[in-house]
Amino acid sequence: HAQTVRSSPQPKHKRKRKKKASRRDKRACEMALPTGYSCVCASALATIVLALMQLYRDELGGEAKMTIVGGFLGSWFFVFVLTAVGNACKIAMGNRHQTKLFPEVLVCLALSVFVSALVHRVCATTCLLFSVVALYFVNRISQSIHSQPMPSSSSSSSAPPLHHQGSAGGGGGSHHKAKQRGR
């Protein structure tokens, strides 16, 4: 009788864990902050970075290594301003609004390069480079969070390799699948 109890499919406490895991997955898809709060926080952080760059202007422009640090700070200014502008547009134009390359991204990029140029010319150049890299990663993160999940396709339904193109091998795959379905 003891062996029968141990071989039960799932104890009650394990079923509860599955429900908690699905709730955790739902929370992972939610935003960390609401749009309004995110806009305020991003604006505050952009202001802090701007103030620090102007406060330490002499140190950031004094040495070659520090000009690179100044450009890196300028790229953080870019990310914060872009976040603030994107959230402000989302508040003003609705949840369906998407930040586009022109005008939002380019205006924020020009502003961050200008702010970095106030510190040093090399800071402006490195800010541009760091900002482009940051934009790539921001876009990647945004796509992973906001894009619709694509239906998974099996390897048999993917496009045929290059050597199968043409009349000889092009239609054979779908004919073979139809034969398998008929069995």
Salt bridges, closest charged atoms under 4 A:
GLU104 OE2 - HIS97 NE2 3.25
